[in-house]
Each structure stands twice: as C-alpha cells, then as structure tokens.
Amino acid sequence: MEKGLIIINTGDGKGKSTAAFGILARALGHDLKAGVVQFIKSPGDYGEISFFKDRAKTDWYVVGRGFTWNSDNLERDKEIARKGFETACEMIDSDEYDLLVLDEITYITNYHFIEIDEFIEVLKNKPERLNIILTGRDADPKLIEIADTVTEMKKIKHCFDQGIKAKKGIEY
C-alpha cells in the first residue's frame, strides 16, 4: 500500500484551490474516488462545482456561508464549520476515498472554529493510503510540520487591488 500524502497549498496568492482542483482532475483521470469539502464558500454558481460535482466518483460538500471575515453571525459560521468538519472527518474515517480536498480549511482553524490539535489528530489517524489536500491562507505551523508537501502561493500582483471584481471562470 502506498503512503497517502498530506499536501498544503497556502499563501496570499491566487491559485491554492485551483491547484487542488487540478490534482482532483488528475485523480479522476486515473479513476480514483475523490471528495471535496469547501469550508468558506456558500452555495452558488461556482465553475469547479458545476464541472466536478456530478462526475462519477466525486462527492462534493459546500459547508460555508460565505467569507467569515465579513460575517454578521460568527457563531452561526462556527456551527456550520463544525458540521462541515464532522462531514470531513466522516469522509476520512470511511476509508472510501483516494483523495480528499479540504478547501479553505485553514480559515476554520485560524478562526478557532475547530482547534488545530483536534485537526492534527484527525490527519495523523487518516487511512494510510488517503491523500488529503488542504488549502487556505496562513496554514498553521503545526499543519506545515506534518505535511508531506507544502506550497506557498505568493501574491506579486492581483487584479482585486486594481478594483477589478471576481471574474466568472477565473475566480469562481
């Protein structure tokens, strides 16, 4: 049995989730079973969901209410994140998947919606063969320590800084 990897895409630059979805496409191309849990996005018109969600061998959960730093109800966000984390834990424990993408999960540890040590314990006890990709800014040093591969996306320049809004097919 091959060792499954823990991969982290972090940093303030664009491309963390995009890179994870590229690996997801690669895994599906090899007929692997995959799952995605998106922790910040609220249900909406996202290209990646439209493309991947109904593909065979892909389970997809959107477990957020939007961007928490603009939240009008952090307690509600915390409750939703906790339920999403429970879903992710069930997926990990099931040993049914070859790849799981936990998209924007670093925010729920950074906001203390779940405790980092609890998350580390879940990752340490994952099925040996399972590959997990974690995305989001400011990955906790404890996550970085246990990861097999960590990539930091660094922002050099971003169109948002010029007042350009998110573009369909690029940002979502």
VMD Tcl script that builds the backbone (N, CA, C; Angstrom):
set m [mol new atoms 516]
animate dup $m
set s [atomselect $m all]
$s set {name element resname resid chain x y z} {
  {N N MET 1 A 0.843 -1.181 0.000}
  {CA C MET 1 A 0.000 0.000 0.000}
  {C C MET 1 A 0.886 1.241 0.000}
  {N N GLU 2 A 0.587 2.155 -0.883}
  {CA C GLU 2 A 1.360 3.387 -0.955}
  {C C GLU 2 A 0.915 4.352 0.129}
  {N N LYS 3 A 1.877 5.136 0.614}
  {CA C LYS 3 A 1.583 6.149 1.628}
  {C C LYS 3 A 0.808 7.293 0.991}
  {N N GLY 4 A -0.305 7.644 1.582}
  {CA C GLY 4 A -1.047 8.809 1.149}
  {C C GLY 4 A -0.352 10.071 1.631}
  {N N LEU 5 A -0.500 11.133 0.885}
  {CA C LEU 5 A 0.181 12.392 1.187}
  {C C LEU 5 A -0.765 13.400 1.812}
  {N N ILE 6 A -0.194 14.280 2.621}
  {CA C ILE 6 A -0.877 15.484 3.074}
  {C C ILE 6 A -0.196 16.632 2.347}
  {N N ILE 7 A -0.979 17.337 1.547}
  {CA C ILE 7 A -0.480 18.428 0.712}
  {C C ILE 7 A -1.158 19.711 1.157}
  {N N ILE 8 A -0.378 20.769 1.314}
  {CA C ILE 8 A -0.936 22.066 1.701}
  {C C ILE 8 A -0.613 23.088 0.626}
  {N N ASN 9 A -1.647 23.806 0.186}
  {CA C ASN 9 A -1.496 24.975 -0.686}
  {C C ASN 9 A -1.907 26.176 0.147}
  {N N THR 10 A -0.954 27.029 0.459}
  {CA C THR 10 A -1.214 28.169 1.335}
  {C C THR 10 A -0.597 29.425 0.738}
  {N N GLY 11 A -0.722 30.528 1.441}
  {CA C GLY 11 A -0.140 31.790 0.994}
  {C C GLY 11 A -1.204 32.794 0.616}
  {N N ASP 12 A -0.762 34.020 0.305}
  {CA C ASP 12 A -1.706 35.101 0.000}
  {C C ASP 12 A -1.963 35.259 -1.501}
  {N N GLY 13 A -1.374 34.396 -2.299}
  {CA C GLY 13 A -1.559 34.485 -3.750}
  {C C GLY 13 A -2.715 33.648 -4.250}
  {N N LYS 14 A -3.109 33.919 -5.481}
  {CA C LYS 14 A -4.180 33.169 -6.136}
  {C C LYS 14 A -3.657 31.797 -6.546}
  {N N GLY 15 A -4.555 30.811 -6.514}
  {CA C GLY 15 A -4.209 29.517 -7.075}
  {C C GLY 15 A -4.210 28.342 -6.123}
  {N N LYS 16 A -4.505 28.562 -4.856}
  {CA C LYS 16 A -4.473 27.465 -3.887}
  {C C LYS 16 A -5.529 26.408 -4.207}
  {N N SER 17 A -6.761 26.853 -4.328}
  {CA C SER 17 A -7.844 25.921 -4.667}
  {C C SER 17 A -7.702 25.429 -6.100}
  {N N THR 18 A -7.329 26.311 -6.985}
  {CA C THR 18 A -7.169 25.947 -8.393}
  {C C THR 18 A -6.167 24.810 -8.547}
  {N N ALA 19 A -5.057 24.881 -7.836}
  {CA C ALA 19 A -4.060 23.804 -7.890}
  {C C ALA 19 A -4.639 22.503 -7.334}
  {N N ALA 20 A -5.404 22.606 -6.258}
  {CA C ALA 20 A -6.022 21.409 -5.684}
  {C C ALA 20 A -6.989 20.768 -6.671}
  {N N PHE 21 A -7.763 21.605 -7.390}
  {CA C PHE 21 A -8.717 21.065 -8.351}
  {C C PHE 21 A -8.005 20.473 -9.568}
  {N N GLY 22 A -6.819 20.953 -9.860}
  {CA C GLY 22 A -6.016 20.325 -10.908}
  {C C GLY 22 A -5.617 18.913 -10.516}
  {N N ILE 23 A -5.229 18.734 -9.262}
  {CA C ILE 23 A -4.898 17.387 -8.778}
  {C C ILE 23 A -6.156 16.523 -8.750}
  {N N LEU 24 A -7.290 17.114 -8.381}
  {CA C LEU 24 A -8.558 16.390 -8.395}
  {C C LEU 24 A -8.842 15.864 -9.803}
  {N N ALA 25 A -8.664 16.692 -10.814}
  {CA C ALA 25 A -8.881 16.258 -12.200}
  {C C ALA 25 A -7.937 15.112 -12.555}
  {N N ARG 26 A -6.712 15.234 -12.124}
  {CA C ARG 26 A -5.726 14.181 -12.393}
  {C C ARG 26 A -6.151 12.868 -11.726}
  {N N ALA 27 A -6.603 12.949 -10.474}
  {CA C ALA 27 A -7.031 11.749 -9.753}
  {C C ALA 27 A -8.224 11.092 -10.448}
  {N N LEU 28 A -9.190 11.907 -10.863}
  {CA C LEU 28 A -10.352 11.364 -11.557}
  {C C LEU 28 A -9.967 10.743 -12.887}
  {N N GLY 29 A -8.954 11.306 -13.531}
  {CA C GLY 29 A -8.445 10.729 -14.773}
  {C C GLY 29 A -7.883 9.335 -14.578}
  {N N HIS 30 A -7.470 9.031 -13.355}
  {CA C HIS 30 A -6.974 7.694 -13.011}
  {C C HIS 30 A -8.057 6.847 -12.346}
  {N N ASP 31 A -9.299 7.312 -12.427}
  {CA C ASP 31 A -10.459 6.585 -11.900}
  {C C ASP 31 A -10.402 6.402 -10.386}
  {N N LEU 32 A -9.811 7.391 -9.689}
  {CA C LEU 32 A -9.763 7.346 -8.231}
  {C C LEU 32 A -11.025 7.968 -7.650}
  {N N LYS 33 A -11.385 7.560 -6.461}
  {CA C LYS 33 A -12.553 8.105 -5.750}
  {C C LYS 33 A -12.120 9.336 -4.982}
  {N N ALA 34 A -12.852 10.443 -5.169}
  {CA C ALA 34 A -12.456 11.712 -4.556}
  {C C ALA 34 A -13.634 12.378 -3.859}
  {N N GLY 35 A -13.294 13.234 -2.921}
  {CA C GLY 35 A -14.292 14.036 -2.235}
  {C C GLY 35 A -13.752 15.430 -1.983}
  {N N VAL 36 A -14.661 16.388 -1.912}
  {CA C VAL 36 A -14.298 17.780 -1.668}
  {C C VAL 36 A -15.222 18.334 -0.595}
  {N N VAL 37 A -14.635 19.037 0.368}
  {CA C VAL 37 A -15.405 19.802 1.343}
  {C C VAL 37 A -14.907 21.232 1.248}
  {N N GLN 38 A -15.796 22.154 0.877}
  {CA C GLN 38 A -15.442 23.572 0.781}
  {C C GLN 38 A -15.994 24.283 2.009}
  {N N PHE 39 A -15.091 24.861 2.797}
  {CA C PHE 39 A -15.445 25.387 4.110}
  {C C PHE 39 A -15.907 26.833 4.136}
  {N N ILE 40 A -15.585 27.634 3.168}
  {CA C ILE 40 A -15.949 29.049 3.239}
  {C C ILE 40 A -17.043 29.396 2.251}
  {N N LYS 41 A -16.982 28.833 1.074}
  {CA C LYS 41 A -17.970 29.175 0.046}
  {C C LYS 41 A -19.382 28.873 0.529}
  {N N SER 42 A -20.293 29.708 0.111}
  {CA C SER 42 A -21.711 29.427 0.316}
  {C C SER 42 A -22.242 28.839 -0.987}
  {N N PRO 43 A -23.369 28.145 -0.934}
  {CA C PRO 43 A -23.898 27.600 -2.194}
  {C C PRO 43 A -24.039 28.694 -3.243}
  {N N GLY 44 A -23.618 28.403 -4.456}
  {CA C GLY 44 A -23.674 29.407 -5.512}
  {C C GLY 44 A -23.220 28.844 -6.840}
  {N N ASP 45 A -22.998 29.731 -7.785}
  {CA C ASP 45 A -22.620 29.378 -9.150}
  {C C ASP 45 A -21.098 29.385 -9.275}
  {N N TYR 46 A -20.471 28.273 -8.924}
  {CA C TYR 46 A -19.019 28.151 -8.992}
  {C C TYR 46 A -18.654 27.160 -10.084}
  {N N GLY 47 A -17.720 27.535 -10.927}
  {CA C GLY 47 A -17.333 26.692 -12.049}
  {C C GLY 47 A -16.834 25.325 -11.638}
  {N N GLU 48 A -16.039 25.271 -10.574}
  {CA C GLU 48 A -15.484 23.982 -10.153}
  {C C GLU 48 A -16.589 23.033 -9.685}
  {N N ILE 49 A -17.597 23.574 -9.021}
  {CA C ILE 49 A -18.701 22.729 -8.575}
  {C C ILE 49 A -19.477 22.229 -9.791}
  {N N SER 50 A -19.781 23.126 -10.718}
  {CA C SER 50 A -20.507 22.728 -11.929}
  {C C SER 50 A -19.758 21.643 -12.697}
  {N N PHE 51 A -18.448 21.753 -12.752}
  {CA C PHE 51 A -17.663 20.803 -13.524}
  {C C PHE 51 A -17.498 19.462 -12.813}
  {N N PHE 52 A -17.130 19.482 -11.530}
  {CA C PHE 52 A -16.764 18.258 -10.825}
  {C C PHE 52 A -17.903 17.559 -10.083}
  {N N LYS 53 A -18.872 18.304 -9.587}
  {CA C LYS 53 A -19.829 17.735 -8.627}
  {C C LYS 53 A -20.556 16.493 -9.129}
  {N N ASP 54 A -20.978 16.487 -10.354}
  {CA C ASP 54 A -21.742 15.358 -10.853}
  {C C ASP 54 A -20.888 14.300 -11.548}
  {N N ARG 55 A -19.595 14.446 -11.464}
  {CA C ARG 55 A -18.712 13.440 -12.033}
  {C C ARG 55 A -18.777 12.184 -11.173}
  {N N ALA 56 A -18.689 11.058 -11.828}
  {CA C ALA 56 A -18.647 9.799 -11.095}
  {C C ALA 56 A -17.442 9.820 -10.164}
  {N N LYS 57 A -17.612 9.240 -9.026}
  {CA C LYS 57 A -16.539 9.098 -8.044}
  {C C LYS 57 A -16.128 10.406 -7.380}
  {N N THR 58 A -16.994 11.424 -7.384}
  {CA C THR 58 A -16.692 12.671 -6.683}
  {C C THR 58 A -17.865 13.040 -5.782}
  {N N ASP 59 A -17.610 13.125 -4.492}
  {CA C ASP 59 A -18.601 13.626 -3.539}
  {C C ASP 59 A -18.203 15.050 -3.182}
  {N N TRP 60 A -19.165 15.959 -3.190}
  {CA C TRP 60 A -18.866 17.385 -3.027}
  {C C TRP 60 A -19.791 18.017 -1.997}
  {N N TYR 61 A -19.211 18.702 -1.029}
  {CA C TYR 61 A -19.986 19.373 0.013}
  {C C TYR 61 A -19.541 20.820 0.146}
  {N N VAL 62 A -20.487 21.728 0.093}
  {CA C VAL 62 A -20.242 23.146 0.360}
  {C C VAL 62 A -20.805 23.394 1.751}
  {N N VAL 63 A -19.928 23.732 2.680}
  {CA C VAL 63 A -20.326 23.795 4.089}
  {C C VAL 63 A -20.038 25.161 4.700}
  {N N GLY 64 A -20.208 26.196 3.913}
  {CA C GLY 64 A -19.962 27.541 4.417}
  {C C GLY 64 A -21.133 28.450 4.133}
  {N N ARG 65 A -20.971 29.687 4.583}
  {CA C ARG 65 A -21.994 30.716 4.407}
  {C C ARG 65 A -21.425 31.933 3.713}
  {N N GLY 66 A -20.210 31.816 3.251}
  {CA C GLY 66 A -19.555 32.967 2.645}
  {C C GLY 66 A -18.291 33.303 3.411}
  {N N PHE 67 A -17.750 34.424 3.139}
  {CA C PHE 67 A -16.467 34.810 3.733}
  {C C PHE 67 A -16.656 35.281 5.167}
  {N N THR 68 A -16.071 34.550 6.093}
  {CA C THR 68 A -16.318 34.778 7.517}
  {C C THR 68 A -15.815 36.126 8.022}
  {N N TRP 69 A -14.805 36.697 7.369}
  {CA C TRP 69 A -14.313 37.976 7.892}
  {C C TRP 69 A -15.323 39.102 7.646}
  {N N ASN 70 A -16.342 38.854 6.824}
  {CA C ASN 70 A -17.428 39.819 6.623}
  {C C ASN 70 A -18.717 39.355 7.298}
  {N N SER 71 A -18.619 38.398 8.193}
  {CA C SER 71 A -19.797 37.747 8.747}
  {C C SER 71 A -20.611 38.660 9.654}
  {N N ASP 72 A -21.914 38.432 9.599}
  {CA C ASP 72 A -22.817 39.111 10.515}
  {C C ASP 72 A -23.190 38.199 11.684}
  {N N ASN 73 A -22.687 36.935 11.660}
  {CA C ASN 73 A -23.031 35.994 12.717}
  {C C ASN 73 A -21.935 34.926 12.823}
  {N N LEU 74 A -20.877 35.244 13.544}
  {CA C LEU 74 A -19.749 34.320 13.664}
  {C C LEU 74 A -20.135 33.027 14.367}
  {N N GLU 75 A -21.065 33.090 15.311}
  {CA C GLU 75 A -21.484 31.865 15.991}
  {C C GLU 75 A -22.153 30.900 15.010}
  {N N ARG 76 A -22.953 31.422 14.114}
  {CA C ARG 76 A -23.589 30.588 13.084}
  {C C ARG 76 A -22.523 30.009 12.147}
  {N N ASP 77 A -21.555 30.837 11.761}
  {CA C ASP 77 A -20.453 30.358 10.918}
  {C C ASP 77 A -19.697 29.228 11.608}
  {N N LYS 78 A -19.464 29.390 12.899}
  {CA C LYS 78 A -18.736 28.381 13.669}
  {C C LYS 78 A -19.515 27.068 13.686}
  {N N GLU 79 A -20.812 27.144 13.885}
  {CA C GLU 79 A -21.668 25.956 13.899}
  {C C GLU 79 A -21.640 25.249 12.542}
  {N N ILE 80 A -21.737 26.014 11.469}
  {CA C ILE 80 A -21.707 25.436 10.121}
  {C C ILE 80 A -20.343 24.808 9.844}
  {N N ALA 81 A -19.270 25.491 10.239}
  {CA C ALA 81 A -17.915 24.968 10.040}
  {C C ALA 81 A -17.724 23.670 10.819}
  {N N ARG 82 A -18.257 23.622 12.014}
  {CA C ARG 82 A -18.141 22.419 12.848}
  {C C ARG 82 A -18.842 21.235 12.170}
  {N N LYS 83 A -20.025 21.481 11.637}
  {CA C LYS 83 A -20.743 20.418 10.924}
  {C C LYS 83 A -19.966 19.984 9.682}
  {N N GLY 84 A -19.367 20.957 8.992}
  {CA C GLY 84 A -18.544 20.628 7.837}
  {C C GLY 84 A -17.334 19.805 8.222}
  {N N PHE 85 A -16.728 20.152 9.344}
  {CA C PHE 85 A -15.576 19.398 9.844}
  {C C PHE 85 A -15.994 17.967 10.179}
  {N N GLU 86 A -17.168 17.815 10.767}
  {CA C GLU 86 A -17.671 16.468 11.067}
  {C C GLU 86 A -17.873 15.673 9.782}
  {N N THR 87 A -18.369 16.327 8.739}
  {CA C THR 87 A -18.517 15.667 7.434}
  {C C THR 87 A -17.158 15.227 6.912}
  {N N ALA 88 A -16.172 16.126 6.993}
  {CA C ALA 88 A -14.817 15.785 6.534}
  {C C ALA 88 A -14.252 14.609 7.334}
  {N N CYS 89 A -14.467 14.615 8.643}
  {CA C CYS 89 A -13.975 13.518 9.487}
  {C C CYS 89 A -14.629 12.193 9.102}
  {N N GLU 90 A -15.932 12.219 8.837}
  {CA C GLU 90 A -16.628 11.008 8.400}
  {C C GLU 90 A -16.053 10.505 7.083}
  {N N MET 91 A -15.753 11.418 6.169}
  {CA C MET 91 A -15.174 11.026 4.885}
  {C C MET 91 A -13.799 10.409 5.085}
  {N N ILE 92 A -13.004 11.018 5.952}
  {CA C ILE 92 A -11.669 10.492 6.239}
  {C C ILE 92 A -11.775 9.109 6.866}
  {N N ASP 93 A -12.617 8.983 7.878}
  {CA C ASP 93 A -12.755 7.715 8.602}
  {C C ASP 93 A -13.342 6.596 7.751}
  {N N SER 94 A -14.103 6.953 6.718}
  {CA C SER 94 A -14.785 5.938 5.912}
  {C C SER 94 A -13.824 5.036 5.143}
  {N N ASP 95 A -12.648 5.530 4.854}
  {CA C ASP 95 A -11.661 4.815 4.037}
  {C C ASP 95 A -12.231 4.443 2.666}
  {N N GLU 96 A -13.131 5.282 2.146}
  {CA C GLU 96 A -13.714 5.068 0.821}
  {C C GLU 96 A -13.034 5.905 -0.255}
  {N N TYR 97 A -12.189 6.826 0.141}
  {CA C TYR 97 A -11.639 7.812 -0.793}
  {C C TYR 97 A -10.150 7.587 -1.021}
  {N N ASP 98 A -9.738 7.986 -2.216}
  {CA C ASP 98 A -8.312 8.023 -2.538}
  {C C ASP 98 A -7.755 9.427 -2.343}
  {N N LEU 99 A -8.624 10.438 -2.551}
  {CA C LEU 99 A -8.221 11.844 -2.445}
  {C C LEU 99 A -9.355 12.654 -1.829}
  {N N LEU 100 A -9.003 13.484 -0.856}
  {CA C LEU 100 A -9.939 14.459 -0.305}
  {C C LEU 100 A -9.316 15.841 -0.410}
  {N N VAL 101 A -10.114 16.796 -0.858}
  {CA C VAL 101 A -9.703 18.199 -0.877}
  {C C VAL 101 A -10.510 18.908 0.203}
  {N N LEU 102 A -9.819 19.473 1.178}
  {CA C LEU 102 A -10.461 20.261 2.232}
  {C C LEU 102 A -10.141 21.716 1.927}
  {N N ASP 103 A -11.011 22.296 1.123}
  {CA C ASP 103 A -10.778 23.607 0.537}
  {C C ASP 103 A -11.058 24.723 1.543}
  {N N GLU 104 A -10.080 25.580 1.716}
  {CA C GLU 104 A -10.147 26.740 2.609}
  {C C GLU 104 A -10.333 26.350 4.071}
  {N N ILE 105 A -9.817 25.187 4.436}
  {CA C ILE 105 A -9.947 24.717 5.817}
  {C C ILE 105 A -9.057 25.498 6.779}
  {N N THR 106 A -8.003 26.121 6.286}
  {CA C THR 106 A -7.130 26.854 7.221}
  {C C THR 106 A -7.870 27.987 7.913}
  {N N TYR 107 A -8.899 28.522 7.268}
  {CA C TYR 107 A -9.652 29.607 7.894}
  {C C TYR 107 A -10.379 29.132 9.136}
  {N N ILE 108 A -10.892 27.908 9.109}
  {CA C ILE 108 A -11.640 27.468 10.280}
  {C C ILE 108 A -10.732 27.105 11.447}
  {N N THR 109 A -9.470 26.792 11.157}
  {CA C THR 109 A -8.529 26.631 12.273}
  {C C THR 109 A -8.020 27.999 12.726}
  {N N ASN 110 A -7.770 28.890 11.794}
  {CA C ASN 110 A -7.274 30.221 12.157}
  {C C ASN 110 A -8.289 31.014 12.971}
  {N N TYR 111 A -9.570 30.827 12.686}
  {CA C TYR 111 A -10.633 31.497 13.438}
  {C C TYR 111 A -11.039 30.709 14.679}
  {N N HIS 112 A -10.371 29.590 14.919}
  {CA C HIS 112 A -10.647 28.721 16.071}
  {C C HIS 112 A -12.067 28.176 16.052}
  {N N PHE 113 A -12.600 27.957 14.850}
  {CA C PHE 113 A -13.900 27.291 14.730}
  {C C PHE 113 A -13.732 25.817 15.077}
  {N N ILE 114 A -12.548 25.268 14.793}
  {CA C ILE 114 A -12.119 23.978 15.313}
  {C C ILE 114 A -10.715 24.192 15.854}
  {N N GLU 115 A -10.324 23.382 16.795}
  {CA C GLU 115 A -8.992 23.513 17.379}
  {C C GLU 115 A -7.968 22.789 16.510}
  {N N ILE 116 A -6.832 23.409 16.345}
  {CA C ILE 116 A -5.794 22.863 15.471}
  {C C ILE 116 A -5.339 21.484 15.934}
  {N N ASP 117 A -5.221 21.275 17.238}
  {CA C ASP 117 A -4.754 19.976 17.726}
  {C C ASP 117 A -5.748 18.863 17.408}
  {N N GLU 118 A -7.036 19.171 17.431}
  {CA C GLU 118 A -8.058 18.194 17.060}
  {C C GLU 118 A -7.907 17.827 15.581}
  {N N PHE 119 A -7.672 18.828 14.747}
  {CA C PHE 119 A -7.496 18.591 13.320}
  {C C PHE 119 A -6.232 17.778 13.051}
  {N N ILE 120 A -5.152 18.108 13.733}
  {CA C ILE 120 A -3.894 17.366 13.579}
  {C C ILE 120 A -4.109 15.892 13.926}
  {N N GLU 121 A -4.831 15.640 14.996}
  {CA C GLU 121 A -5.105 14.261 15.414}
  {C C GLU 121 A -5.874 13.503 14.326}
  {N N VAL 122 A -6.862 14.144 13.726}
  {CA C VAL 122 A -7.622 13.527 12.630}
  {C C VAL 122 A -6.677 13.185 11.474}
  {N N LEU 123 A -5.815 14.126 11.112}
  {CA C LEU 123 A -4.893 13.891 9.993}
  {C C LEU 123 A -3.893 12.781 10.309}
  {N N LYS 124 A -3.409 12.736 11.528}
  {CA C LYS 124 A -2.450 11.696 11.908}
  {C C LYS 124 A -3.079 10.306 11.886}
  {N N ASN 125 A -4.395 10.236 12.060}
  {CA C ASN 125 A -5.083 8.950 12.111}
  {C C ASN 125 A -5.838 8.614 10.822}
  {N N LYS 126 A -5.554 9.346 9.760}
  {CA C LYS 126 A -6.213 9.073 8.480}
  {C C LYS 126 A -5.786 7.702 7.967}
  {N N PRO 127 A -6.608 7.098 7.101}
  {CA C PRO 127 A -6.158 5.854 6.470}
  {C C PRO 127 A -4.816 6.078 5.757}
  {N N GLU 128 A -3.947 5.121 5.854}
  {CA C GLU 128 A -2.582 5.259 5.336}
  {C C GLU 128 A -2.555 5.655 3.863}
  {N N ARG 129 A -3.440 5.112 3.049}
  {CA C ARG 129 A -3.411 5.336 1.603}
  {C C ARG 129 A -4.042 6.651 1.165}
  {N N LEU 130 A -4.765 7.321 2.065}
  {CA C LEU 130 A -5.533 8.506 1.709}
  {C C LEU 130 A -4.643 9.728 1.484}
  {N N ASN 131 A -4.865 10.393 0.345}
  {CA C ASN 131 A -4.221 11.672 0.044}
  {C C ASN 131 A -5.196 12.780 0.428}
  {N N ILE 132 A -4.692 13.793 1.129}
  {CA C ILE 132 A -5.535 14.917 1.535}
  {C C ILE 132 A -4.843 16.212 1.138}
  {N N ILE 133 A -5.601 17.097 0.482}
  {CA C ILE 133 A -5.096 18.425 0.132}
  {C C ILE 133 A -5.833 19.443 0.991}
  {N N LEU 134 A -5.070 20.299 1.654}
  {CA C LEU 134 A -5.600 21.372 2.488}
  {C C LEU 134 A -5.281 22.690 1.807}
  {N N THR 135 A -6.274 23.576 1.708}
  {CA C THR 135 A -5.996 24.875 1.109}
  {C C THR 135 A -6.400 25.993 2.047}
  {N N GLY 136 A -5.829 27.163 1.806}
  {CA C GLY 136 A -6.181 28.374 2.540}
  {C C GLY 136 A -4.949 29.139 2.986}
  {N N ARG 137 A -5.168 30.394 3.271}
  {CA C ARG 137 A -4.078 31.260 3.725}
  {C C ARG 137 A -3.614 30.889 5.124}
  {N N ASP 138 A -2.392 31.278 5.423}
  {CA C ASP 138 A -1.852 31.216 6.787}
  {C C ASP 138 A -1.972 29.834 7.418}
  {N N ALA 139 A -1.532 28.808 6.725}
  {CA C ALA 139 A -1.556 27.461 7.295}
  {C C ALA 139 A -0.793 27.450 8.614}
  {N N ASP 140 A -1.386 26.861 9.605}
  {CA C ASP 140 A -0.783 26.766 10.936}
  {C C ASP 140 A 0.549 26.016 10.854}
  {N N PRO 141 A 1.561 26.468 11.576}
  {CA C PRO 141 A 2.849 25.771 11.574}
  {C C PRO 141 A 2.737 24.283 11.943}
  {N N LYS 142 A 1.766 23.923 12.780}
  {CA C LYS 142 A 1.578 22.512 13.134}
  {C C LYS 142 A 1.111 21.703 11.924}
  {N N LEU 143 A 0.303 22.309 11.070}
  {CA C LEU 143 A -0.101 21.632 9.839}
  {C C LEU 143 A 1.092 21.469 8.907}
  {N N ILE 144 A 1.849 22.541 8.771}
  {CA C ILE 144 A 3.018 22.506 7.895}
  {C C ILE 144 A 3.993 21.425 8.348}
  {N N GLU 145 A 4.135 21.276 9.642}
  {CA C GLU 145 A 5.066 20.281 10.189}
  {C C GLU 145 A 4.688 18.852 9.803}
  {N N ILE 146 A 3.395 18.526 9.798}
  {CA C ILE 146 A 3.014 17.138 9.494}
  {C C ILE 146 A 2.797 16.887 8.004}
  {N N ALA 147 A 2.752 17.944 7.199}
  {CA C ALA 147 A 2.501 17.791 5.764}
  {C C ALA 147 A 3.695 17.173 5.056}
  {N N ASP 148 A 3.391 16.521 3.943}
  {CA C ASP 148 A 4.443 15.961 3.087}
  {C C ASP 148 A 4.897 16.958 2.038}
  {N N THR 149 A 3.973 17.787 1.553}
  {CA C THR 149 A 4.273 18.795 0.544}
  {C C THR 149 A 3.544 20.072 0.918}
  {N N VAL 150 A 4.260 21.183 0.923}
  {CA C VAL 150 A 3.665 22.491 1.214}
  {C C VAL 150 A 4.106 23.451 0.121}
  {N N THR 151 A 3.120 24.103 -0.495}
  {CA C THR 151 A 3.405 25.119 -1.497}
  {C C THR 151 A 2.790 26.425 -1.036}
  {N N GLU 152 A 3.586 27.478 -1.106}
  {CA C GLU 152 A 3.092 28.800 -0.746}
  {C C GLU 152 A 2.893 29.611 -2.019}
  {N N MET 153 A 1.657 30.022 -2.248}
  {CA C MET 153 A 1.351 30.903 -3.367}
  {C C MET 153 A 1.583 32.329 -2.867}
  {N N LYS 154 A 2.461 33.034 -3.527}
  {CA C LYS 154 A 2.801 34.396 -3.107}
  {C C LYS 154 A 2.201 35.402 -4.080}
  {N N LYS 155 A 1.491 36.360 -3.533}
  {CA C LYS 155 A 0.902 37.396 -4.384}
  {C C LYS 155 A 1.991 38.392 -4.794}
  {N N ILE 156 A 2.144 38.571 -6.063}
  {CA C ILE 156 A 3.005 39.613 -6.614}
  {C C ILE 156 A 2.133 40.806 -6.997}
  {N N LYS 157 A 1.018 40.477 -7.644}
  {CA C LYS 157 A 0.064 41.480 -8.098}
  {C C LYS 157 A -1.270 40.774 -8.259}
  {N N HIS 158 A -2.356 41.436 -7.893}
  {CA C HIS 158 A -3.677 40.821 -8.037}
  {C C HIS 158 A -4.661 41.849 -8.563}
  {N N CYS 159 A -5.505 41.431 -9.479}
  {CA C CYS 159 A -6.467 42.344 -10.101}
  {C C CYS 159 A -7.421 42.970 -9.083}
  {N N PHE 160 A -7.712 42.303 -7.971}
  {CA C PHE 160 A -8.576 42.890 -6.933}
  {C C PHE 160 A -7.998 44.211 -6.437}
  {N N ASP 161 A -6.673 44.284 -6.372}
  {CA C ASP 161 A -6.013 45.508 -5.889}
  {C C ASP 161 A -6.244 46.691 -6.821}
  {N N GLN 162 A -6.637 46.397 -8.061}
  {CA C GLN 162 A -6.939 47.442 -9.042}
  {C C GLN 162 A -8.435 47.709 -9.126}
  {N N GLY 163 A -9.194 47.087 -8.223}
  {CA C GLY 163 A -10.633 47.280 -8.210}
  {C C GLY 163 A -11.397 46.392 -9.186}
  {N N ILE 164 A -10.729 45.424 -9.770}
  {CA C ILE 164 A -11.386 44.515 -10.707}
  {C C ILE 164 A -12.068 43.422 -9.902}
  {N N LYS 165 A -13.362 43.254 -10.148}
  {CA C LYS 165 A -14.144 42.261 -9.413}
  {C C LYS 165 A -13.826 40.842 -9.887}
  {N N ALA 166 A -14.226 39.865 -9.057}
  {CA C ALA 166 A -14.036 38.457 -9.384}
  {C C ALA 166 A -14.685 38.150 -10.735}
  {N N LYS 167 A -13.972 37.373 -11.545}
  {CA C LYS 167 A -14.438 37.048 -12.889}
  {C C LYS 167 A -14.876 35.582 -12.950}
  {N N LYS 168 A -16.040 35.397 -13.537}
  {CA C LYS 168 A -16.563 34.056 -13.765}
  {C C LYS 168 A -15.570 33.260 -14.616}
  {N N GLY 169 A -15.285 32.063 -14.190}
  {CA C GLY 169 A -14.346 31.220 -14.913}
  {C C GLY 169 A -12.893 31.425 -14.501}
  {N N ILE 170 A -12.608 32.477 -13.763}
  {CA C ILE 170 A -11.252 32.741 -13.268}
  {C C ILE 170 A -11.209 32.591 -11.747}
  {N N GLU 171 A -12.062 33.349 -11.063}
  {CA C GLU 171 A -12.088 33.334 -9.599}
  {C C GLU 171 A -13.140 32.369 -9.043}
  {N N TYR 172 A -14.161 32.115 -9.805}
  {CA C TYR 172 A -15.225 31.231 -9.323}
  {C C TYR 172 A -15.838 30.450 -10.479}
}
mol reanalyze $m
mol bondsrecalc $m
mol representation Tube
mol addrep $m
